[in-house]
Amino acid sequence: MSGNPDPDAVLAAQDSARAVQAWANHHFAAITLLLLPVEALALRVAFHRVGGLNYPEWLVISTFVTVQAFMFWIAGLLLQRWVPGAPGWAMSFAIVFQLFSLAQFFAGYPWWKSVLRGVLGLCLYAVVQSVLTVVAFELAALVG
């Protein structure tokens, strides 16, 4: 064994990855809706013992900040023709605005703690989302 991967297996894995990516791009809204409970749970874990909110309330907050992010992404997509890298800038502004919104929501709590907890929640969400993406790619490779 030289350690070189089988070329056919590599091509099959690439085809599976493209298929999953194409499906995810085509069903972006559905994926976002399906991941809202995960985001709500991540934020609830990050803001444990702050505000005394229950899970359904975190679902509402997650929906609110996700819609805010969509507004920035739409603006970025509309501006990409004239502003290079506009979608990337829009995504950065969306994250900053999400953290700002969380800090505003917990106005009686120190703003920097809200921001740090928000970063923790978004990082937890990103990790779970990444794991789910890897699982989807692996399942597609097994099926395909």
C-alpha positions as CSV (number, residue, x, y, z in Angstrom):
1,M,0.0,0.0,0.0
2,S,1.5,3.3,-1.1
3,G,-1.2,5.4,0.6
4,N,-2.5,6.7,-2.7
5,P,-6.3,6.8,-2.8
6,D,-8.2,4.9,-5.4
7,P,-8.9,7.4,-8.2
8,D,-12.4,6.0,-8.8
9,A,-13.2,6.4,-5.1
10,V,-12.0,10.0,-5.2
11,L,-14.1,10.8,-8.2
12,A,-17.2,9.2,-6.6
13,A,-16.6,11.2,-3.4
14,Q,-16.3,14.4,-5.4
15,D,-19.5,13.6,-7.3
16,S,-21.3,12.9,-4.0
17,A,-20.0,16.2,-2.5
18,R,-21.2,18.1,-5.6
19,A,-24.6,16.4,-5.4
20,V,-25.0,17.3,-1.7
21,Q,-23.9,20.9,-2.4
22,A,-26.2,21.3,-5.3
23,W,-29.1,19.9,-3.2
24,A,-28.2,22.3,-0.3
25,N,-28.0,25.3,-2.6
26,H,-31.4,24.4,-4.1
27,H,-33.1,23.9,-0.7
28,F,-31.4,26.7,1.2
29,A,-34.6,27.9,2.8
30,A,-35.6,24.5,4.0
31,I,-32.2,23.8,5.4
32,T,-32.2,27.1,7.3
33,L,-35.7,26.3,8.7
34,L,-34.6,22.8,9.8
35,L,-31.5,24.3,11.5
36,L,-33.4,27.0,13.4
37,P,-34.0,24.6,16.4
38,V,-30.3,23.8,16.5
39,E,-29.4,27.5,16.6
40,A,-32.0,28.1,19.3
41,L,-30.5,25.3,21.4
42,A,-27.0,26.6,20.9
43,L,-28.0,30.1,22.0
44,R,-30.0,28.7,24.9
45,V,-26.9,26.8,26.1
46,A,-24.7,29.8,25.6
47,F,-27.1,32.1,27.6
48,H,-27.8,29.6,30.3
49,R,-29.1,31.3,33.4
50,V,-29.4,34.7,31.6
51,G,-32.8,36.1,31.1
52,G,-34.7,33.0,32.2
53,L,-35.9,32.3,28.7
54,N,-37.4,28.9,27.7
55,Y,-36.7,27.0,24.5
56,P,-39.8,28.3,22.5
57,E,-38.7,31.9,23.3
58,W,-35.2,31.0,22.0
59,L,-36.8,29.7,18.8
60,V,-38.5,33.1,18.3
61,I,-35.2,34.9,19.0
62,S,-33.3,32.6,16.6
63,T,-35.9,33.2,13.9
64,F,-35.6,37.0,14.4
65,V,-31.8,37.1,14.1
66,T,-31.9,34.7,11.1
67,V,-34.3,37.0,9.3
68,Q,-32.0,39.9,10.1
69,A,-29.1,38.0,8.6
70,F,-31.2,37.2,5.5
71,M,-31.8,41.0,5.0
72,F,-28.0,41.6,5.0
73,W,-27.4,38.7,2.7
74,I,-30.1,39.9,0.3
75,A,-28.4,43.4,0.3
76,G,-25.0,41.7,-0.3
77,L,-26.4,39.7,-3.2
78,L,-28.0,42.8,-4.8
79,L,-24.7,44.8,-4.4
80,Q,-22.3,42.1,-5.6
81,R,-22.5,43.4,-9.2
82,W,-21.0,46.8,-8.1
83,V,-19.2,46.0,-4.9
84,P,-16.6,43.3,-5.0
85,G,-17.0,40.8,-2.1
86,A,-20.3,42.3,-1.1
87,P,-21.8,38.9,0.0
88,G,-18.8,38.3,2.3
89,W,-19.1,41.8,3.8
90,A,-22.9,41.3,4.2
91,M,-22.3,38.1,6.1
92,S,-19.8,39.8,8.4
93,F,-22.3,42.7,9.0
94,A,-25.0,40.1,9.7
95,I,-23.0,38.4,12.4
96,V,-22.1,41.7,14.0
97,F,-25.7,42.8,13.9
98,Q,-26.8,39.5,15.4
99,L,-24.5,40.0,18.3
100,F,-25.7,43.6,18.7
101,S,-29.3,42.4,18.7
102,L,-28.5,39.9,21.4
103,A,-26.8,42.5,23.5
104,Q,-29.8,44.8,23.0
105,F,-32.2,42.1,24.0
106,F,-30.4,41.5,27.3
107,A,-30.1,45.3,28.0
108,G,-29.8,44.8,31.8
109,Y,-26.9,42.4,31.4
110,P,-23.4,43.7,30.6
111,W,-23.1,44.2,26.8
112,W,-19.7,42.5,26.6
113,K,-20.9,39.4,28.3
114,S,-23.9,39.2,26.0
115,V,-21.5,39.5,23.0
116,L,-19.2,36.8,24.3
117,R,-22.2,34.5,25.0
118,G,-23.5,35.3,21.6
119,V,-20.2,34.4,20.0
120,L,-20.2,31.2,22.0
121,G,-23.7,30.3,20.8
122,L,-22.9,31.1,17.2
123,C,-19.7,29.0,17.4
124,L,-21.7,26.1,19.0
125,Y,-24.2,26.4,16.2
126,A,-21.4,26.4,13.5
127,V,-19.8,23.3,15.0
128,V,-23.1,21.4,15.0
129,Q,-23.9,22.6,11.5
130,S,-20.5,21.5,10.3
131,V,-20.9,18.0,11.8
132,L,-24.3,17.7,10.2
133,T,-22.8,18.7,6.9
134,V,-20.0,16.1,7.1
135,V,-22.6,13.5,8.0
136,A,-24.7,14.5,5.0
137,F,-21.6,14.2,2.7
138,E,-20.7,10.8,4.2
139,L,-24.3,9.5,3.7
140,A,-24.3,10.8,0.1
141,A,-21.0,9.0,-0.5
142,L,-22.4,5.7,0.9
143,V,-25.7,6.0,-1.0
144,G,-24.1,7.3,-4.2
